[in-house]
Amino acid sequence: MTISGTELLLIGIVAVALFGYKKLPVVGRNLGRAVKNFKRSLREQDKSEKTNPPPKASDPGHTKD
């Protein structure tokens, strides 16, 4: 799935209409930080799962009464 030039132009027009010219750099910066933090948290979660795997159940079909 690719985004064509027309679609990018339409997204840009909608963004300017919603946020205005002055707010766009701030919105972009905040969005970039959010994506960066999200990716970092995923990497940290992967590292913690590799070093501390979840305990295995001895009998997953049996529950305590």
C-alpha positions, 0 to 999 in steps of 0.5 A: 500500500503506497500513498500517492502525491494527491493523497499526501496533498489532501492530508496536508490540506486537512492538517492545515485546516485543522491546526493552522500553519503555526501549530503544524510544527508543534503537532509534528514534533509531538507526534514524532516524540510519541512514535519514538517513545512508543518504539522505545517502550516496545524495545524495552518490553522485548528485552525484558521478556527475553531476560525474564520469560513468563513462568510456564504453567505446569498444567494449563488445562487445570484450574485451582478450585 
